[in-house]
């Protein structure tokens, strides 16, 4: 059996999600799950913000540079709608009583051999 070489973009995205979970939990959010999928799509990270009593659906975008715009620019209205829909399905799947959903964006620019630049947009959608 042969193995495929790692996809550099996928690896960068995974590292970005790892960094986002660490950052968000250090800033008071409680981690629930990563990469939860249903037929409508996937949400990168689900957390709770107990101070605001909300479910946080966080979309993480990691780029190695700015050649294709900022990472947050990749989260258009359709992507935001799908992330919120998936978060709603997560609530139903786990029979969680209704709670407000806040959509956050973690934008990470991480050029090779440098310190990543992180920006957190709380309530972006």
C-alpha positions, 0 to 999 in steps of 0.5 A, a space after each residue: 500500500 502506498 501513502 500519499 504525500 501530505 498536502 501542504 495546504 491541508 497541513 497549513 490549515 490543520 496547523 492554523 486550526 490547532 493555533 485557533 483552538 489554543 488562542 480561543 481557549 486561552 481567551 476564555 472560550 470552551 472548546 466543544 468539537 472540531 471539523 463537525 460535518 453533516 450533509 450541509 457542510 462542515 464547521 471548523 470549530 465549535 465552542 461556547 462563550 459562557 460569558 455571553 451564553 452563546 454557541 460560537 461557530 468559528 471559521 478558520 482561514 489560514 494563508 501563507 501570504 497575502 497573494 489571494 487577499 486576506 484570509 477573512 475575505 474568503 468567508 463570504 455570505 454563502 459560507 457564513 450561512 452554511 456555517 450557521 446552518 451546520 451549527 444549527 444542525 449540531 445543536 439539533 443532533 446533540 439535542 441541545 436546547 436552543 441557544 444563540 449562535 455567534 459566527 466568528 472568523 479566525 484569520 491567520 497569516 503564517 508565512 514559512 519560518 515566521 511567527 503567525 499573525 492572528 486576528 479574531 473577528 468576534 461576531 463576524 456573521 
